[in-house]
Amino acid sequence: MLCKRNRLEAYRFIEKYQKDLGLRWLLRPLNICPNAYYNYPKHRKADFCTQKSKVQAQIREIYHKHNGVDGYRSMAVYLARKGCRYSPVTIHKYMNKEMGLYAIVRPKKPEYMHGKPHKVFDNKLAQDFTAERTNQKWCTDFTYLFLKNGEVRYNCSILDPYDRSIIANITDRHINSELAIRTLQKALDS
């Protein structure tokens, strides 16, 4: 039971029961070497422990100030700016293993699934988007509009390359051929 807990608890347990059970007999099952136990009463790591607790307090402060977005690499940069230079491995050990603070990672977008083309038409414009007169050429464009509430709207616009004016545009919840047909019908009616 004590093998899985904090080393300080094991030292306190040994200190309490060493006269009754014997020191060497207690050290062996807890996997503690005698040298480590003898250093415990002398408080040789007291300075290290106080410095470590100060750094952990700074890590916790920066972590909550930035709403948990920063990981151990950027945390090492922030601490270096404050004058505490530690390796990213040490910051990783403090944050992830000892304090349980993890960066909030944005989920990856799903990979795009390429569908089969329904109809492929000839490229009549051949990337020539200049026109000599009005209504000689029309270009369509679909734009994705990401709203704050997480929804997506699709805007279909028809543009006249002669004067770069919008002939017609419609915004809808679904991107399909009906949206393009309705936009084209609106452009023809105007």
Secondary structure, DSSP 8 states (H G I E B T S, - for coil): -GGGS-HHHHHHHHHHHHHHH-HHHHHTTTT--HHHHHHHHHTTTHHHHHHHHHHHHHHHHHHHHTTT---HHHHHHHHHHTT----HHHHHIIIIIII------------------S-----SSTT----SSTTS--EEEEEEEE-TTS-EEEEEEEEETTTTEEEEEEEESS-SHHHHHHHHHHHHH-
